Amino acid sequence: MAVVAATVLVAAAAMLANPAPSTQTGTALLSVVAAIALLTITGAMDDIRGLNPAPRLVLQFVAVVLAVTSIPPDMLVLPFLPFWVERAMIVVAWLWFVNLVNFMDGVDWMTAAEVVPMTAGLCLLGAAGALSPVEIVFALALLGAMLGFAPFNRPVAKLFLGDVGSLPIGLLLGWLLVVVAGRGHLAAALLLPLYYLADATITLGRRLVRRDKVWLAHRTHFYQRAIDRGLTVPEVVARVFAANIVLAGLALATVLFPGLPATVTAMALGAGVVALLLVDFVRVDRGRSASHQP
C-alpha cells in the first residue's frame, strides 16, 4: 500500500507545485486516480479477507473502464478500427495487463525487476515526446517508490506487494503504455512489457489447454519453473532485469528512429531476447541435479 500511496501523493504534490493542468487533463487524472484507489481497495480486501474470482474481476473491470474514460476521444491506438471496437479491445487488454502484473509478482524482486526498467524507459520515452510532463511525473514517482520498496523486498523479503500493490501498479503502467501507444508508438508500448506479456500469456494459454482452474495459484510461469529447476531467485530476477533493460532500449529506439525498418528490427530483436530468456528458463536443469545433493 505504501508504494501506491507514495506514487500518487508524490505525483500530486509535484503537479500542485507547478501551474495547474487544463480542465480536461485534470478530469482525466482524477479518473486514473479514482481507478487506482478502487483497485487498491479491491486488492486490500482480497489480501485481508479474500474475494471470490467473480466480484474481484467485476471490480477490476469497473476500475479499468473508469481509467479508459481518461483517454481523449481523439487518441486512438488502432485508428483503422471503429471507435467502440478499439476501446473495447483496450479494456480487455488493460484488464489482462492488470492481472498479469499481479500473476507475475510471484518471487522476491520480480516486480521491481520489471517496473524499474519499465518506468525508467517510460521517462526516457517521455523525454523523447511520447508522454506529457504530467505523465512523466507519474512514471518518475512510481520509479522512486519501487526503488524505495526494493531493499525491503530483496531475497529473502521482509515486505511484499500483495494484490493491494500489484493491481494498481498494473493499472498505472497500463495507463502510461496506452498513452504511449495512442501517441503513435505502439511498438514501444509492446516492447517495454514484452517479457511479462510473453510469460504470463503463454502460461495462461497452456493452463487453458490443460483445463486448469486459471484463477488458482500455481507455479508454472517460466520464471517459477526456472527456480524449481535450480536457479536461485537473484539469478532469475537478474536475467529478467537485464532483458527488460534491453527491451527499454529497443522501445526508445523505435521512438528516436521512427519508421518501419527500425520498428521491425526492434520488435524482432525484442522477441528474440524474450524467446531466449524463456528457453533458458525451461531448459535449465540445475535443480534436478541439485535435488539429489544433501
C-alpha positions as a printed NumPy array, in Angstrom:
array([[  0.   ,   0.   ,   0.   ],
       [  2.914,   2.345,   0.726],
       [  4.188,   2.03 ,  -2.858],
       [  0.829,   3.082,  -4.31 ],
       [  0.26 ,   5.852,  -1.76 ],
       [  3.755,   7.259,  -2.268],
       [  3.356,   7.227,  -6.053],
       [  0.03 ,   9.08 ,  -6.039],
       [  0.899,  11.555,  -3.279],
       [  4.297,  12.481,  -4.705],
       [  2.861,  12.86 ,  -8.216],
       [  0.032,  15.031,  -6.849],
       [  2.453,  17.179,  -4.851],
       [  4.693,  17.653,  -7.885],
       [  1.745,  18.759, -10.004],
       [  0.473,  21.167,  -7.312],
       [  3.898,  22.807,  -7.245],
       [  3.537,  23.646, -10.946],
       [  0.915,  25.529, -12.945],
       [ -2.468,  23.804, -12.872],
       [ -3.193,  21.498, -15.823],
       [ -6.131,  22.091, -18.12 ],
       [ -9.614,  21.08 , -17.047],
       [ -9.554,  18.14 , -19.458],
       [ -6.218,  16.926, -18.114],
       [ -7.379,  17.355, -14.532],
       [-10.541,  15.328, -15.167],
       [ -8.535,  12.581, -16.86 ],
       [ -6.122,  12.389, -13.938],
       [ -8.998,  12.188, -11.474],
       [-10.37 ,   9.211, -13.414],
       [ -6.995,   7.458, -13.263],
       [ -6.51 ,   8.188,  -9.558],
       [-10.068,   7.023,  -8.788],
       [ -9.385,   3.779, -10.675],
       [ -6.128,   3.315,  -8.754],
       [ -7.997,   3.872,  -5.47 ],
       [-10.663,   1.322,  -6.417],
       [ -8.058,  -1.314,  -7.256],
       [ -6.133,  -0.542,  -4.067],
       [ -9.28 ,  -1.177,  -2.019],
       [-10.045,  -4.305,  -4.044],
       [ -6.524,  -5.618,  -3.523],
       [ -6.637,  -4.873,   0.21 ],
       [ -9.919,  -6.75 ,   0.568],
       [ -8.504,  -9.703,  -1.349],
       [ -5.296,  -9.737,   0.704],
       [ -7.041,  -9.476,   4.082],
       [-10.245, -11.465,   3.675],
       [-10.142, -12.98 ,   0.208],
       [-12.533, -12.278,  -2.664],
       [-14.246, -14.727,  -4.951],
       [-12.998, -14.551,  -8.563],
       [-16.262, -13.123,  -9.958],
       [-16.605,  -9.988,  -7.769],
       [-12.86 ,  -9.418,  -7.947],
       [-12.981,  -9.435, -11.749],
       [-16.047,  -7.155, -11.783],
       [-14.302,  -4.577,  -9.596],
       [-11.208,  -4.749, -11.783],
       [-13.374,  -4.282, -14.866],
       [-15.045,  -1.199, -13.359],
       [-11.654,   0.283, -12.486],
       [-10.287,  -0.298, -15.985],
       [-13.388,   1.18 , -17.651],
       [-13.059,   4.213, -15.369],
       [ -9.413,   4.585, -16.381],
       [-10.248,   4.21 , -20.078],
       [-12.506,   7.277, -19.809],
       [ -9.318,   9.287, -19.179],
       [ -8.156,   8.65 , -22.751],
       [ -9.108,  11.562, -25.036],
       [-11.549,  10.561, -27.806],
       [ -9.051,  11.587, -30.476],
       [ -6.283,   9.39 , -29.019],
       [ -6.546,   6.139, -30.956],
       [ -4.248,   3.157, -30.554],
       [ -5.728,   1.313, -33.547],
       [ -7.232,   4.078, -35.719],
       [ -8.227,   1.667, -38.503],
       [-10.877,   0.111, -36.225],
       [-14.281,   1.555, -35.306],
       [-14.015,   3.658, -32.148],
       [-16.022,   1.401, -29.841],
       [-14.307,  -1.743, -31.083],
       [-10.929,  -0.178, -30.385],
       [-11.996,   0.973, -26.912],
       [-13.379,  -2.483, -26.107],
       [-10.074,  -4.052, -27.128],
       [ -8.211,  -1.575, -24.906],
       [-10.421,  -2.519, -21.95 ],
       [ -9.75 ,  -6.235, -22.455],
       [ -6.001,  -5.726, -22.949],
       [ -5.761,  -3.368, -19.98 ],
       [ -7.709,  -5.746, -17.743],
       [ -5.373,  -8.567, -18.75 ],
       [ -2.332,  -6.392, -18.082],
       [ -3.551,  -5.535, -14.567],
       [ -3.926,  -9.23 , -13.818],
       [ -0.676, -10.343, -15.413],
       [  1.291,  -7.877, -13.272],
       [ -0.408,  -9.498, -10.29 ],
       [  0.267, -13.01 , -11.617],
       [  3.945, -12.29 , -12.222],
       [  4.519, -10.965,  -8.706],
       [  5.461, -14.443,  -7.55 ],
       [  9.003, -14.146,  -6.179],
       [ 11.034, -11.522,  -4.351],
       [ 12.248,  -8.624,  -6.508],
       [ 10.392,  -9.83 ,  -9.622],
       [  8.078,  -6.815,  -9.844],
       [ 10.954,  -4.444,  -9.113],
       [ 12.966,  -6.097, -11.908],
       [ 10.072,  -5.303, -14.247],
       [  8.807,  -1.939, -13.01 ],
       [ 12.15 ,  -0.179, -12.528],
       [ 13.376,  -0.652, -16.136],
       [  9.868,  -0.043, -17.483],
       [  9.303,   3.231, -15.631],
       [ 12.836,   4.391, -16.422],
       [ 12.106,   3.578, -20.059],
       [  8.813,   5.467, -19.883],
       [ 10.633,   8.517, -18.535],
       [ 13.062,   8.364, -21.457],
       [ 10.163,   7.94 , -23.877],
       [  8.549,  10.961, -22.254],
       [ 11.717,  12.996, -22.76 ],
       [ 11.524,  11.984, -26.43 ],
       [  7.944,  13.304, -26.636],
       [  5.857,  10.165, -26.099],
       [  4.475,  11.334, -22.726],
       [  3.383,  14.672, -21.321],
       [  5.15 ,  16.23 , -18.308],
       [  2.279,  15.165, -16.041],
       [  2.538,  11.569, -17.211],
       [  6.317,  11.624, -16.786],
       [  5.772,  12.723, -13.175],
       [  3.669,   9.612, -12.518],
       [  6.325,   7.383, -14.114],
       [  9.061,   9.039, -12.041],
       [  7.012,   8.74 ,  -8.852],
       [  6.394,   5.022,  -9.422],
       [ 10.079,   4.515, -10.261],
       [ 11.09 ,   6.181,  -6.996],
       [  8.518,   4.249,  -4.977],
       [  9.722,   0.921,  -6.373],
       [ 13.348,   1.827,  -5.701],
       [ 12.365,   2.613,  -2.125],
       [ 10.466,  -0.664,  -1.827],
       [ 13.162,  -2.861,  -3.382],
       [ 15.504,  -3.076,  -0.341],
       [ 12.639,  -4.457,   1.768],
       [ 11.669,  -6.951,  -0.93 ],
       [ 15.159,  -8.284,  -1.592],
       [ 15.505, -12.047,  -1.129],
       [ 14.556, -13.173,   1.467],
       [ 11.869, -10.479,   1.505],
       [ 10.522,  -8.761,   4.611],
       [  7.722,  -6.973,   2.744],
       [  5.548,  -7.933,  -0.231],
       [  3.356,  -6.004,  -2.632],
       [  0.345,  -8.271,  -2.43 ],
       [ -2.743,  -7.544,  -4.523],
       [ -3.039,  -4.139,  -2.846],
       [  0.207,  -3.136,  -4.543],
       [  0.401,  -5.147,  -7.749],
       [ -3.116,  -4.427,  -9.061],
       [ -2.905,  -0.604,  -9.007],
       [  0.683,  -0.733, -10.256],
       [ -0.578,  -2.749, -13.225],
       [ -3.313,  -0.199, -13.867],
       [ -0.924,   2.757, -13.683],
       [  1.601,   1.107, -16.   ],
       [ -1.23 ,   0.146, -18.348],
       [ -2.375,   3.769, -18.492],
       [  1.081,   5.024, -19.407],
       [  1.516,   2.3  , -22.045],
       [ -1.871,   3.072, -23.618],
       [ -0.941,   6.758, -23.802],
       [  2.389,   5.909, -25.439],
       [  0.601,   3.693, -27.969],
       [ -2.062,   6.351, -28.56 ],
       [  0.616,   8.868, -29.465],
       [  1.783,   6.683, -32.321],
       [  4.325,   4.475, -30.559],
       [  2.571,   1.117, -30.398],
       [  5.822,  -0.802, -30.869],
       [  7.392,   0.926, -27.863],
       [  4.312,   0.18 , -25.758],
       [  4.572,  -3.51 , -26.665],
       [  8.327,  -3.785, -26.221],
       [  8.515,  -2.372, -22.69 ],
       [  6.401,  -5.134, -21.044],
       [  7.188,  -7.832, -23.605],
       [  8.695, -10.322, -21.153],
       [  5.7  , -10.048, -18.807],
       [  3.292, -10.315, -21.745],
       [  5.03 , -13.406, -23.121],
       [  5.499, -15.288, -19.85 ],
       [  2.009, -14.635, -18.499],
       [  0.127, -15.074, -21.791],
       [  1.881, -18.288, -22.826],
       [  1.436, -19.692, -19.316],
       [ -2.272, -18.819, -19.305],
       [ -2.709, -20.403, -22.728],
       [ -1.042, -23.612, -21.582],
       [ -3.217, -23.755, -18.469],
       [ -6.389, -23.17 , -20.505],
       [ -5.422, -26.003, -22.849],
       [ -4.957, -28.277, -19.822],
       [ -8.304, -27.025, -18.463],
       [ -6.709, -25.874, -15.226],
       [ -8.558, -23.508, -12.917],
       [ -6.706, -20.402, -14.06 ],
       [ -7.8  , -18.29 , -11.086],
       [ -5.979, -20.549,  -8.624],
       [ -2.359, -20.077,  -7.554],
       [  0.227, -22.162,  -9.394],
       [  3.943, -22.474, -10.104],
       [  4.007, -22.864, -13.879],
       [  5.279, -19.456, -15.002],
       [  8.581, -19.702, -16.814],
       [ 10.487, -17.93 , -14.047],
       [  8.919, -20.213, -11.419],
       [  9.874, -23.292, -13.397],
       [ 13.457, -21.999, -13.594],
       [ 13.556, -21.658,  -9.805],
       [ 12.095, -25.134,  -9.362],
       [ 14.825, -26.452, -11.683],
       [ 17.621, -24.947,  -9.623],
       [ 18.193, -21.274, -10.427],
       [ 18.196, -19.   ,  -7.397],
       [ 15.768, -16.108,  -7.109],
       [ 18.543, -13.496,  -7.6  ],
       [ 19.73 , -15.34 , -10.722],
       [ 16.223, -15.333, -12.193],
       [ 15.425, -11.694, -11.453],
       [ 18.858, -10.62 , -12.705],
       [ 18.089, -12.235, -16.073],
       [ 14.659, -10.601, -16.173],
       [ 16.116,  -7.214, -15.221],
       [ 18.787,  -7.439, -17.924],
       [ 16.218,  -8.421, -20.554],
       [ 13.999,  -5.522, -19.541],
       [ 16.886,  -3.072, -19.852],
       [ 17.405,  -4.277, -23.422],
       [ 13.666,  -4.017, -24.146],
       [ 13.576,  -0.464, -22.786],
       [ 16.48 ,   0.465, -25.061],
       [ 14.722,  -1.045, -28.075],
       [ 11.499,   0.774, -27.2  ],
       [ 13.371,   4.067, -27.048],
       [ 14.983,   3.313, -30.417],
       [ 11.564,   2.984, -32.078],
       [ 10.687,   6.488, -30.853],
       [ 14.018,   8.107, -31.711],
       [ 14.181,   6.45 , -35.133],
       [ 10.6  ,   6.281, -36.418],
       [  9.935,   4.245, -39.49 ],
       [  9.158,   0.693, -40.489],
       [ 12.754,  -0.636, -40.743],
       [ 13.691,   0.466, -37.206],
       [ 10.36 ,  -0.726, -35.794],
       [ 10.55 ,  -4.167, -37.405],
       [ 14.182,  -4.575, -36.354],
       [ 13.464,  -3.553, -32.758],
       [ 10.437,  -5.827, -32.498],
       [ 12.391,  -8.766, -33.935],
       [ 15.281,  -8.193, -31.538],
       [ 12.915,  -7.804, -28.602],
       [ 11.078, -11.004, -29.469],
       [ 14.417, -12.789, -29.79 ],
       [ 15.617, -11.58 , -26.382],
       [ 12.398, -12.706, -24.699],
       [ 12.382, -16.046, -26.52 ],
       [ 15.969, -16.75 , -25.463],
       [ 15.112, -15.915, -21.857],
       [ 12.055, -18.178, -21.819],
       [ 14.009, -21.046, -23.398],
       [ 16.787, -20.53 , -20.874],
       [ 14.257, -20.767, -18.037],
       [ 12.726, -24.049, -19.224],
       [ 15.993, -25.743, -20.208],
       [ 17.952, -25.143, -17.026],
       [ 18.336, -28.443, -15.181],
       [ 20.452, -27.438, -12.211],
       [ 17.59 , -28.221,  -9.843],
       [ 17.313, -31.816, -10.992],
       [ 20.93 , -32.494, -10.174],
       [ 20.855, -30.287,  -7.075],
       [ 17.801, -32.089,  -5.735],
       [ 19.923, -35.186,  -5.229],
       [ 22.51 , -33.321,  -3.188],
       [ 22.285, -33.208,   0.631]])
